[in-house]
Amino acid sequence: MFRTIYLLLANQANIHEKWIKVLGYWQLLDYWLRCWFMFVCSESHPNYEKMKPEYELTASALFEAYRSDQALAESLYNGKMIAVEGTLSDLIQNETSTIAYFLLDEGMFGDEGVRISMLEGQNNALKSLEPGSMLSIKGFVTGYNQTDVVLMHGSLIE
């Protein structure tokens, strides 16, 4: 009987040690994930509104560059802040976002051109603009989707 009690107590001590190890590993994992998040995921983002454009093009020139030689246009413009000038064709706004369109062609699946998602701070400035207005917008080029040249983080150039 004493032997059975001894074995039960020894087994419980062994289980206790295993739980301590598991909790220790859990704390190490938690520490590593917190460090990773702090240094990798919490990087500051550039101030797109204050960035200077690397290129200045008309909307039609930018669109034609992607249509005629997509690989060359991607190497030149993707990942860069550029200024686009043209006639505003459409402006779609909701409470939080605004998208400006420079429509340049009628494709098989609808209108094609340059689409710019504007920064939130630009919503009020764009409310007064009407389609047909000439304007310059700078934005960060993300690519071409076979229909539109897509720019993000757009802001008006004054």
Long-range contacts (C-beta under 8 A, 24 or more apart in sequence): 48-81, 48-119, 48-140, 48-153, 48-155, 49-119, 49-121, 49-153, 49-155, 51-81, 51-138, 51-140, 52-81, 53-81, 53-82, 53-83, 53-138, 53-157, 54-80, 54-81, 54-82, 55-80, 55-82, 55-83, 56-82, 56-83, 56-85, 57-82, 57-83, 57-84, 57-85, 58-84, 58-85, 58-86, 59-84, 59-85, 59-86, 59-87, 59-102, 59-104, 59-113, 59-114, 60-86, 60-102, 60-104, 62-114, 62-149, 63-102, 63-104, 63-105, 63-112, 63-113, 63-114, 63-149, 66-144, 66-149, 70-144, 73-144, 74-143, 74-144, 77-141, 78-141, 78-142, 78-143, 79-140, 79-141, 79-142, 80-140, 80-141, 81-138, 81-139, 81-140, 81-141, 82-138, 82-139, 82-141, 82-151, 83-136, 83-137, 83-138, 83-157, 84-114, 84-116, 84-136, 84-137, 84-138, 84-139, 84-151, 85-134, 85-135, 85-136, 86-114, 86-134, 86-135, 87-132, 87-133, 87-134, 88-129, 88-130, 88-131, 88-132, 88-133, 88-134, 88-135, 89-113, 89-131, 90-131, 91-126, 91-129, 91-131, 93-123, 93-126, 93-127, 96-120, 97-123, 98-122, 98-123, 98-126, 100-126, 100-137, 100-154, 107-147, 109-147, 110-147, 112-147, 112-148, 113-148, 113-149, 114-148, 114-149, 114-151, 115-148, 115-149, 115-150, 115-151, 116-151, 116-152, 116-154, 117-150, 117-151, 117-152, 117-153, 117-154, 118-154, 118-155, 119-153, 119-154, 119-155, 121-155, 122-154, 122-155, 122-156, 125-156, 126-156
